[in-house]
Amino acid sequence: MAGVITASEPSWIAPFTGLSPCAFGKLVTALRREGADSPSRGRPWKLPLEDRVLLVTAYWRTNLTMRQLAPLFGVSKSAADRAIFDLGPRLALHPRRRFAKDAVLIVDGTLVPTRDHKVAEQSKNYRYSTNHQVVIDADTRLVVVVGLPLPGNRNDCRAWAESGAKAAVGNTMTIADGGYPGTGLVMPHRRRKGEDLPDWKQAHNKSHQQVRARIEHAFARMKTWKILRDCRLRGDGVHHAMNGIARLHNLALTGQ
């Protein structure tokens, strides 16, 4: 059975990956260099690497079920699932290890509704979700670190340390909202009961809010990959999807 969607037709790439054909080609080249297309044991792949990458990104982008997605690529449901299981971890963002001395980062947590209740908990929106701590570079707006997913009822203050994001950032200056007290992060000034903030603190808060809004924009772009609105993957699947989409987000911004 011939597939309908293929990476050999450039017009399919942008709608199903969120990337330009050029950026998609760079991604496939990088994956091949990392060994994603090396011979392995077991049944050989029916689809070439390009089409398997397109299948995985199309799954993240559209959140179609395997029953809906597999016929579009001319493969069985099990073959589509095997491609996602194999390539999902390989597409993960490579977290930045070093930061410039004058670098400024922004951190915030985002909730991803997750069907697997073993890794999720009911959160403030009453859905079973996972909490993901995401760090971006304030200058380039690129994602630099994605923490391990934690149950959605975990507040950001705890998740910052427990997800590994704090250790990955180190002592680099990091901006956060008011949900990170006691963490040493740069937060807006709080008004005490019965007092008004002086003008200089109000000006600082306004500037802080304008800069911190960049991570909200990053979340909005990342959640155009619809799997982050209702993740059906089990176990580490939500972690692999979040890391992979962070890499796609950076590629979409820079083409690199």
Backbone as CSV, one residue per row, in Angstrom:
resi,resn,N_x,N_y,N_z,CA_x,CA_y,CA_z,C_x,C_y,C_z
1,MET,0.852,-1.202,0.000,0.000,0.000,0.000,0.882,1.245,0.000
2,ALA,0.680,2.100,-0.968,1.484,3.319,-1.075,0.961,4.369,-0.112
3,GLY,1.895,5.113,0.470,1.519,6.159,1.392,1.065,7.417,0.679
4,VAL,0.299,8.226,1.365,-0.167,9.492,0.818,0.850,10.594,1.095
5,ILE,1.422,10.561,2.291,2.353,11.602,2.723,3.780,11.084,2.611
6,THR,4.660,11.868,2.037,6.062,11.484,1.921,6.940,12.724,1.972
7,ALA,8.141,12.573,2.539,9.069,13.697,2.635,9.670,14.050,1.283
8,SER,9.517,13.165,0.303,10.038,13.480,-1.038,9.218,14.562,-1.719
9,GLU,8.039,14.856,-1.183,7.206,15.946,-1.687,7.286,17.098,-0.691
10,PRO,8.067,18.157,-0.991,8.301,19.237,-0.007,7.042,19.906,0.520
11,SER,5.960,19.890,-0.237,4.749,20.581,0.201,4.127,19.952,1.445
12,TRP,4.481,18.692,1.749,3.940,18.041,2.929,4.704,18.427,4.196
13,ILE,5.915,18.925,4.057,6.797,19.071,5.211,6.339,20.152,6.181
14,ALA,6.105,21.356,5.705,5.743,22.463,6.598,4.453,22.195,7.378
15,PRO,3.360,21.722,6.735,2.129,21.504,7.519,2.254,20.427,8.582
16,PHE,3.093,19.421,8.329,3.146,18.277,9.239,4.362,18.277,10.153
17,THR,5.236,19.257,10.032,6.395,19.331,10.936,6.536,20.688,11.605
18,GLY,6.003,21.751,10.992,6.230,23.098,11.503,7.572,23.655,11.081
19,LEU,8.296,22.917,10.203,9.618,23.333,9.748,9.590,23.620,8.254
20,SER,10.534,24.435,7.815,10.725,24.619,6.383,11.401,23.375,5.819
21,PRO,11.281,23.095,4.514,11.983,21.938,3.929,13.487,21.977,4.175
22,CYS,14.073,23.176,4.178,15.512,23.300,4.426,15.855,22.879,5.857
23,ALA,15.089,23.377,6.838,15.331,23.016,8.239,15.076,21.532,8.470
24,PHE,14.058,20.994,7.809,13.779,19.563,7.932,14.943,18.737,7.384
25,GLY,15.499,19.170,6.260,16.648,18.470,5.691,17.848,18.488,6.630
26,LYS,18.063,19.624,7.309,19.166,19.708,8.274,18.927,18.778,9.453
27,LEU,17.676,18.657,9.886,17.350,17.766,10.986,17.637,16.318,10.607
28,VAL,17.218,15.910,9.424,17.446,14.532,8.977,18.940,14.257,8.854
29,THR,19.689,15.224,8.316,21.144,15.062,8.197,21.787,14.892,9.561
30,ALA,21.349,15.691,10.538,21.896,15.589,11.894,21.571,14.235,12.511
31,LEU,20.342,13.760,12.314,19.959,12.459,12.858,20.757,11.333,12.221
32,ARG,20.989,11.428,10.932,21.783,10.397,10.249,23.210,10.405,10.765
33,ARG,23.752,11.605,11.026,25.098,11.708,11.572,25.170,11.118,12.980
34,GLU,24.042,11.217,13.724,23.988,10.684,15.083,23.699,9.189,15.128
35,GLY,23.541,8.575,13.953,23.369,7.121,13.894,21.942,6.640,13.853
36,ALA,20.985,7.528,13.565,19.580,7.125,13.566,19.238,6.176,12.429
37,ASP,20.049,6.153,11.374,19.770,5.300,10.220,20.731,4.128,10.124
38,SER,21.467,3.852,11.186,22.407,2.735,11.175,21.654,1.408,11.178
39,PRO,22.199,0.369,10.515,21.540,-0.954,10.522,21.378,-1.478,11.942
40,SER,20.250,-2.089,12.212,19.992,-2.619,13.551,19.323,-3.979,13.434
41,ARG,19.257,-4.686,14.540,18.615,-5.994,14.548,17.108,-5.843,14.381
42,GLY,16.487,-6.925,13.965,15.039,-6.899,13.830,14.594,-6.618,12.413
43,ARG,13.317,-6.425,12.271,12.708,-6.203,10.962,13.197,-4.896,10.359
44,PRO,13.612,-4.903,9.086,14.073,-3.655,8.458,12.922,-2.665,8.318
45,TRP,13.293,-1.386,8.300,12.282,-0.336,8.183,11.698,-0.313,6.775
46,LYS,10.385,-0.184,6.704,9.732,-0.062,5.407,9.921,1.341,4.841
47,LEU,9.950,2.328,5.734,10.079,3.724,5.311,11.524,4.183,5.434
48,PRO,11.989,5.046,4.534,13.315,5.644,4.707,13.322,6.586,5.911
49,LEU,14.513,6.979,6.347,14.636,7.821,7.537,13.821,9.100,7.397
50,GLU,13.871,9.742,6.227,13.144,11.004,6.028,11.658,10.837,6.323
51,ASP,11.073,9.744,5.832,9.642,9.536,6.036,9.337,9.147,7.477
52,ARG,10.252,8.443,8.134,10.031,8.098,9.535,10.062,9.352,10.411
53,VAL,10.999,10.259,10.118,11.051,11.527,10.859,9.767,12.320,10.607
54,LEU,9.317,12.331,9.365,8.079,13.042,9.041,6.901,12.418,9.774
55,LEU,6.886,11.097,9.890,5.798,10.411,10.594,5.767,10.817,12.066
56,VAL,6.924,10.817,12.712,6.976,11.164,14.132,6.568,12.620,14.353
57,THR,7.110,13.521,13.561,6.772,14.941,13.731,5.315,15.209,13.368
58,ALA,4.783,14.461,12.384,3.368,14.611,12.037,2.481,14.129,13.185
59,TYR,2.918,13.076,13.858,2.163,12.598,15.019,2.147,13.659,16.109
60,TRP,3.302,14.241,16.404,3.356,15.297,17.421,2.562,16.524,16.984
61,ARG,2.623,16.831,15.708,1.988,18.056,15.198,0.462,17.954,15.199
62,THR,-0.065,16.766,14.814,-1.510,16.618,14.614,-2.198,15.886,15.748
63,ASN,-1.441,15.058,16.496,-1.992,14.222,17.565,-3.049,13.252,17.045
64,LEU,-2.877,12.803,15.807,-3.758,11.768,15.270,-3.479,10.447,15.975
65,THR,-4.454,9.558,15.996,-4.238,8.222,16.539,-3.448,7.391,15.534
66,MET,-2.890,6.274,15.997,-2.149,5.385,15.087,-3.058,4.874,13.972
67,ARG,-4.329,4.618,14.296,-5.283,4.145,13.292,-5.474,5.178,12.180
68,GLN,-5.393,6.450,12.525,-5.546,7.511,11.529,-4.243,7.815,10.806
69,LEU,-3.119,7.766,11.554,-1.837,8.195,11.000,-1.206,7.153,10.082
70,ALA,-1.244,5.881,10.464,-0.538,4.840,9.725,-0.922,4.760,8.246
71,PRO,-2.217,4.795,7.887,-2.557,4.717,6.458,-2.017,5.877,5.628
72,LEU,-1.812,7.034,6.262,-1.283,8.176,5.533,0.145,7.930,5.054
73,PHE,0.857,7.041,5.741,2.233,6.715,5.367,2.357,5.319,4.760
74,GLY,1.225,4.636,4.590,1.250,3.325,3.960,1.882,2.249,4.798
75,VAL,1.772,2.353,6.135,2.349,1.341,7.025,1.275,0.875,8.005
76,SER,1.598,-0.188,8.748,0.677,-0.695,9.756,0.744,0.166,11.019
77,LYS,-0.234,-0.008,11.893,-0.239,0.725,13.169,0.984,0.365,14.002
78,SER,1.356,-0.910,13.995,2.519,-1.330,14.784,3.809,-0.739,14.237
79,ALA,3.910,-0.617,12.898,5.111,-0.022,12.293,5.207,1.459,12.631
80,ALA,4.066,2.157,12.618,4.062,3.576,12.975,4.450,3.753,14.437
81,ASP,3.909,2.887,15.294,4.231,2.959,16.715,5.707,2.669,16.957
82,ARG,6.268,1.713,16.206,7.687,1.369,16.361,8.576,2.529,15.926
83,ALA,8.187,3.244,14.881,8.969,4.393,14.422,8.974,5.498,15.475
84,ILE,7.828,5.735,16.102,7.734,6.762,17.146,8.569,6.363,18.361
85,PHE,8.500,5.087,18.725,9.266,4.588,19.868,10.767,4.697,19.607
86,ASP,11.191,4.472,18.360,12.624,4.508,18.028,13.146,5.933,17.873
87,LEU,12.422,6.777,17.145,12.939,8.101,16.807,12.599,9.173,17.838
88,GLY,11.562,8.965,18.638,11.188,9.966,19.635,12.354,10.391,20.513
89,PRO,13.065,9.442,21.152,14.211,9.828,21.990,15.357,10.441,21.186
90,ARG,15.528,10.025,19.938,16.635,10.535,19.114,16.425,11.988,18.704
91,LEU,15.164,12.418,18.680,14.852,13.793,18.289,14.994,14.783,19.441
92,ALA,15.380,14.292,20.605,15.414,15.142,21.798,16.397,16.299,21.661
93,LEU,16.036,17.402,22.287,16.907,18.574,22.359,18.195,18.227,23.090
94,HIS,19.318,18.712,22.570,20.588,18.582,23.276,20.712,19.793,24.207
95,PRO,20.570,19.603,25.520,20.586,20.759,26.435,21.935,21.461,26.414
96,ARG,21.884,22.768,26.553,23.123,23.543,26.564,23.871,23.290,27.870
97,ARG,25.160,23.047,27.769,25.979,22.716,28.944,26.657,23.937,29.546
98,ARG,26.970,24.924,28.708,27.671,26.104,29.190,26.927,27.360,28.754
99,PHE,27.029,28.383,29.594,26.373,29.654,29.305,27.382,30.781,29.450
100,ALA,27.214,31.815,28.640,28.083,32.985,28.736,27.893,33.655,30.092
101,LYS,28.925,34.354,30.543,28.868,34.997,31.856,27.741,36.028,31.934
102,ASP,27.443,36.681,30.811,26.410,37.719,30.824,25.057,37.195,30.330
103,ALA,24.916,35.871,30.220,23.664,35.296,29.728,22.532,35.527,30.724
104,VAL,21.332,35.715,30.194,20.124,35.831,31.018,19.131,34.791,30.516
105,LEU,18.644,33.968,31.420,17.712,32.907,31.077,16.342,33.200,31.682
106,ILE,15.337,32.537,31.169,13.975,32.658,31.696,13.442,31.251,31.913
107,VAL,12.842,31.004,33.070,12.260,29.694,33.364,10.786,29.837,33.692
108,ASP,10.031,28.824,33.324,8.635,28.738,33.743,8.201,27.289,33.563
109,GLY,7.133,26.935,34.242,6.580,25.596,34.111,5.333,25.633,33.253
110,THR,5.113,24.553,32.514,3.893,24.442,31.725,3.293,23.065,31.966
111,LEU,1.984,22.993,31.972,1.278,21.740,32.210,0.910,21.085,30.888
112,VAL,1.182,19.790,30.783,0.814,19.016,29.595,-0.195,17.956,30.022
113,PRO,-1.461,18.054,29.598,-2.448,17.015,29.930,-1.960,15.649,29.441
114,THR,-1.903,14.678,30.346,-1.281,13.393,30.070,-2.221,12.265,30.491
115,ARG,-2.469,11.311,29.583,-3.423,10.237,29.863,-2.870,9.186,30.835
116,ASP,-1.544,9.030,30.873,-0.935,8.025,31.735,-0.923,8.531,33.173
117,HIS,-1.806,8.001,34.002,-1.936,8.482,35.375,-0.790,8.043,36.268
118,LYS,0.079,7.159,35.774,1.239,6.755,36.566,2.275,7.870,36.644
119,VAL,2.291,8.766,35.653,3.267,9.859,35.642,2.605,11.213,35.835
120,ALA,1.270,11.238,35.926,0.542,12.506,36.009,-0.310,12.554,37.268
121,GLU,-0.682,13.767,37.632,-1.599,13.988,38.752,-2.547,15.118,38.371
122,GLN,-3.675,15.187,39.065,-4.611,16.269,38.816,-3.975,17.592,39.207
123,SER,-4.069,18.561,38.331,-3.448,19.865,38.545,-4.528,20.923,38.733
124,LYS,-4.111,22.172,38.687,-5.044,23.264,38.974,-6.173,23.370,37.951
125,ASN,-5.990,22.758,36.778,-7.072,22.777,35.790,-7.931,21.511,35.883
126,TYR,-7.715,20.720,36.952,-8.486,19.516,37.251,-8.265,18.387,36.247
127,ARG,-7.262,18.513,35.407,-6.926,17.438,34.480,-5.652,16.762,34.959
128,TYR,-5.499,15.499,34.604,-4.243,14.810,34.902,-3.176,15.353,33.968
129,SER,-2.146,15.937,34.550,-1.125,16.627,33.771,0.257,16.343,34.323
130,THR,1.257,16.673,33.522,2.639,16.660,33.972,3.182,18.082,33.920
131,ASN,4.046,18.405,34.881,4.660,19.730,34.977,6.039,19.670,34.325
132,HIS,6.275,20.539,33.355,7.555,20.581,32.646,8.202,21.944,32.857
133,GLN,9.393,21.946,33.427,10.157,23.173,33.608,10.986,23.429,32.348
134,VAL,10.742,24.566,31.721,11.405,24.909,30.461,12.210,26.187,30.658
135,VAL,13.439,26.190,30.173,14.327,27.343,30.287,14.684,27.809,28.885
136,ILE,14.541,29.112,28.637,14.931,29.671,27.344,15.992,30.747,27.549
137,ASP,16.720,31.045,26.498,17.671,32.148,26.488,16.881,33.429,26.222
138,ALA,17.002,34.400,27.093,16.211,35.629,26.963,16.553,36.399,25.694
139,ASP,17.773,36.251,25.207,18.209,36.987,24.024,17.750,36.305,22.737
140,THR,18.080,35.022,22.591,17.761,34.310,21.347,16.365,33.702,21.343
141,ARG,15.775,33.539,22.533,14.456,32.929,22.721,14.454,31.432,22.407
142,LEU,15.630,30.831,22.341,15.740,29.393,22.084,15.623,28.625,23.398
143,VAL,15.020,27.453,23.339,14.959,26.576,24.506,16.349,26.001,24.748
144,VAL,16.837,26.097,25.974,18.170,25.596,26.299,18.132,24.408,27.251
145,VAL,17.072,24.284,28.043,16.952,23.182,29.001,15.477,22.815,29.140
146,VAL,15.202,21.520,29.180,13.868,21.013,29.512,14.036,20.028,30.656
147,GLY,13.396,20.300,31.788,13.515,19.422,32.945,12.716,18.143,32.787
148,LEU,12.971,17.187,33.656,12.197,15.951,33.667,10.752,16.246,34.053
149,PRO,9.796,15.544,33.459,8.394,15.801,33.815,8.078,15.331,35.223
150,LEU,7.289,16.108,35.923,6.851,15.785,37.272,5.327,15.820,37.316
151,PRO,4.711,15.201,38.313,3.244,15.255,38.416,2.729,16.693,38.406
152,GLY,1.574,16.878,37.790,1.052,18.228,37.597,0.672,18.966,38.855
153,ASN,0.560,18.252,39.997,0.235,18.946,41.250,1.474,19.465,41.964
154,ARG,2.640,19.272,41.358,3.893,19.765,41.944,4.058,21.236,41.586
155,ASN,4.246,22.095,42.595,4.369,23.519,42.287,5.729,23.806,41.643
156,ASP,5.799,24.947,40.963,7.005,25.291,40.212,8.223,25.418,41.109
157,CYS,8.007,25.883,42.321,9.121,26.086,43.241,9.855,24.768,43.498
158,ARG,9.110,23.685,43.724,9.711,22.371,43.937,10.187,21.766,42.628
159,ALA,9.384,21.916,41.593,9.713,21.305,40.303,11.015,21.857,39.734
160,TRP,11.325,23.121,40.011,12.557,23.749,39.528,13.771,22.928,39.932
161,ALA,13.807,22.468,41.175,14.945,21.679,41.654,14.808,20.206,41.297
162,GLU,13.609,19.638,41.491,13.431,18.202,41.325,13.503,17.756,39.871
163,SER,13.218,18.650,38.935,13.248,18.285,37.512,14.655,18.259,36.938
164,GLY,15.628,18.802,37.676,16.994,18.881,37.172,17.299,20.172,36.440
165,ALA,16.288,21.037,36.265,16.510,22.297,35.558,17.462,23.201,36.330
166,LYS,17.326,23.239,37.647,18.193,24.085,38.471,19.650,23.669,38.329
167,ALA,19.910,22.370,38.382,21.288,21.881,38.259,21.853,22.174,36.878
168,ALA,21.005,22.081,35.842,21.474,22.324,34.477,21.844,23.783,34.258
169,VAL,21.132,24.699,34.911,21.370,26.135,34.739,22.549,26.613,35.581
170,GLY,22.727,26.023,36.758,23.823,26.447,37.633,23.599,27.839,38.196
171,ASN,24.632,28.662,38.130,24.565,30.013,38.700,24.203,31.082,37.679
172,THR,23.812,30.679,36.498,23.450,31.657,35.469,22.213,32.448,35.891
173,MET,22.240,33.768,35.657,21.103,34.611,36.037,19.839,34.133,35.335
174,THR,18.797,33.896,36.115,17.554,33.345,35.579,16.365,34.122,36.111
175,ILE,15.468,34.495,35.207,14.258,35.252,35.540,13.095,34.279,35.686
176,ALA,12.213,34.551,36.651,11.036,33.713,36.862,9.868,34.571,37.326
177,ASP,8.686,33.962,37.354,7.535,34.691,37.880,7.487,34.551,39.396
178,GLY,6.406,34.992,40.023,6.326,34.998,41.481,6.135,33.636,42.117
179,GLY,6.093,32.572,41.306,5.863,31.232,41.846,7.120,30.504,42.280
180,TYR,8.244,31.220,42.368,9.517,30.582,42.712,10.160,31.227,43.943
181,PRO,9.423,31.437,45.032,10.029,32.070,46.216,11.090,31.173,46.852
182,GLY,12.135,31.811,47.346,13.174,31.070,48.039,14.136,30.318,47.150
183,THR,14.041,30.522,45.839,14.909,29.785,44.914,16.132,30.592,44.491
184,GLY,16.139,31.887,44.792,17.243,32.731,44.360,17.096,33.258,42.951
185,LEU,15.977,32.952,42.287,15.745,33.452,40.935,15.281,34.912,40.988
186,VAL,15.418,35.607,39.881,15.028,37.015,39.802,13.519,37.073,39.578
187,MET,12.791,37.533,40.592,11.335,37.579,40.543,10.846,39.025,40.666
188,PRO,9.586,39.274,40.304,9.048,40.632,40.468,8.901,40.984,41.951
189,HIS,8.913,42.289,42.231,8.724,42.760,43.607,7.277,42.532,44.033
190,ARG,7.095,42.125,45.282,5.754,41.896,45.804,5.311,43.062,46.682
191,ARG,4.054,43.391,46.579,3.496,44.467,47.393,3.004,43.889,48.712
192,ARG,3.472,44.474,49.795,3.006,44.050,51.112,1.620,44.625,51.395
193,LYS,0.909,43.950,52.256,-0.451,44.371,52.577,-0.454,45.777,53.153
194,GLY,-1.280,46.628,52.575,-1.415,47.994,53.060,-0.353,48.945,52.556
195,GLU,0.536,48.452,51.673,1.601,49.304,51.138,1.518,49.374,49.623
196,ASP,2.041,50.440,49.079,2.146,50.592,47.631,3.615,50.501,47.234
197,LEU,3.840,49.885,46.083,5.212,49.787,45.595,5.701,51.153,45.140
198,PRO,6.929,51.515,45.441,7.480,52.762,44.919,7.597,52.690,43.400
199,ASP,7.754,53.862,42.800,7.769,53.936,41.333,8.875,53.087,40.721
200,TRP,10.047,53.060,41.363,11.153,52.320,40.756,10.889,50.816,40.756
201,LYS,10.172,50.321,41.767,9.824,48.902,41.789,8.746,48.590,40.760
202,GLN,7.816,49.507,40.576,6.790,49.305,39.552,7.418,49.278,38.162
203,ALA,8.386,50.163,37.948,9.076,50.192,36.655,9.859,48.892,36.437
204,HIS,10.488,48.394,37.519,11.244,47.149,37.424,10.309,45.976,37.103
205,ASN,9.136,45.962,37.756,8.175,44.882,37.501,7.661,44.908,36.069
206,LYS,7.454,46.106,35.535,6.979,46.223,34.156,8.024,45.686,33.186
207,SER,9.280,46.055,33.408,10.359,45.558,32.569,10.497,44.038,32.697
208,HIS,10.408,43.544,33.926,10.489,42.112,34.192,9.401,41.359,33.442
209,GLN,8.182,41.891,33.486,7.048,41.243,32.833,7.231,41.204,31.315
210,GLN,7.749,42.286,30.750,7.944,42.342,29.304,8.970,41.308,28.833
211,VAL,10.038,41.135,29.622,11.051,40.149,29.254,10.532,38.737,29.487
212,ARG,9.878,38.514,30.606,9.425,37.167,30.943,8.337,36.674,30.000
213,ALA,7.651,37.603,29.334,6.607,37.207,28.386,7.164,36.362,27.247
214,ARG,8.478,36.445,27.027,9.075,35.685,25.924,8.912,34.183,26.100
215,ILE,8.911,33.705,27.339,8.746,32.265,27.533,7.291,31.862,27.315
216,GLU,6.353,32.774,27.580,4.957,32.477,27.285,4.761,32.354,25.773
217,HIS,5.475,33.200,25.027,5.414,33.100,23.564,6.012,31.775,23.094
218,ALA,7.091,31.336,23.757,7.710,30.053,23.412,6.734,28.906,23.655
219,PHE,6.017,28.940,24.790,5.033,27.901,25.072,3.930,27.894,24.011
220,ALA,3.490,29.076,23.606,2.434,29.159,22.593,2.897,28.537,21.282
221,ARG,4.171,28.778,20.909,4.701,28.185,19.675,4.845,26.672,19.824
222,MET,5.342,26.216,20.980,5.544,24.777,21.174,4.215,24.027,21.158
223,LYS,3.164,24.652,21.657,1.897,23.943,21.739,1.105,23.969,20.435
224,THR,1.722,24.492,19.366,1.133,24.266,18.041,1.357,22.811,17.624
225,TRP,2.305,22.120,18.303,2.403,20.665,18.182,1.380,20.099,19.168
226,LYS,0.269,19.613,18.649,-0.935,19.389,19.445,-0.822,18.277,20.470
227,ILE,0.224,17.460,20.380,0.372,16.412,21.384,0.571,17.012,22.778
228,LEU,1.064,18.261,22.847,1.254,18.916,24.139,-0.055,19.456,24.710
229,ARG,-1.145,19.257,23.981,-2.464,19.650,24.489,-3.259,18.444,25.013
230,ASP,-2.800,17.235,24.641,-3.469,16.011,25.122,-2.579,14.823,24.753
231,CYS,-1.655,14.484,25.632,-0.659,13.457,25.326,-1.179,12.074,25.700
232,ARG,-1.247,11.186,24.698,-1.708,9.818,24.945,-0.542,8.855,25.162
233,LEU,0.695,9.318,25.001,1.853,8.452,25.152,2.023,8.035,26.610
234,ARG,2.578,6.853,26.809,2.762,6.336,28.156,4.229,6.420,28.575
235,GLY,4.441,6.348,29.876,5.804,6.319,30.403,6.592,7.561,30.038
236,ASP,7.770,7.337,29.439,8.657,8.444,29.058,8.211,9.153,27.783
237,GLY,7.098,8.720,27.202,6.670,9.300,25.922,6.466,10.795,25.982
238,VAL,5.859,11.298,27.075,5.613,12.732,27.194,6.929,13.493,27.324
239,HIS,7.914,12.888,27.990,9.235,13.521,28.126,9.927,13.605,26.768
240,HIS,9.891,12.518,25.996,10.511,12.519,24.678,9.822,13.515,23.748
241,ALA,8.486,13.586,23.834,7.754,14.524,22.980,8.121,15.958,23.317
242,MET,8.191,16.290,24.611,8.513,17.656,25.029,9.918,18.033,24.572
243,ASN,10.876,17.127,24.736,12.249,17.409,24.321,12.363,17.506,22.803
244,GLY,11.664,16.631,22.099,11.709,16.680,20.640,11.084,17.948,20.090
245,ILE,9.971,18.357,20.676,9.305,19.572,20.215,10.140,20.801,20.542
246,ALA,10.874,20.766,21.664,11.792,21.868,21.967,12.839,22.000,20.873
247,ARG,13.346,20.865,20.382,14.327,20.901,19.290,13.695,21.422,18.004
248,LEU,12.470,20.984,17.706,11.786,21.476,16.518,11.487,22.962,16.635
249,HIS,11.122,23.412,17.825,10.869,24.840,18.070,12.119,25.652,17.749
250,ASN,13.275,25.187,18.206,14.519,25.919,17.936,14.851,25.922,16.452
251,LEU,14.610,24.790,15.793,14.857,24.711,14.346,13.934,25.660,13.590
252,ALA,12.683,25.723,14.020,11.727,26.613,13.343,12.134,28.074,13.489
253,LEU,12.756,28.430,14.629,13.181,29.815,14.852,14.437,30.170,14.069
254,THR,15.367,29.229,13.997,16.678,29.528,13.418,16.969,28.845,12.098
255,GLY,16.275,27.739,11.841,16.579,26.959,10.639,17.856,26.168,10.769
256,GLN,18.394,26.055,11.991,19.643,25.323,12.208,19.431,24.176,13.190
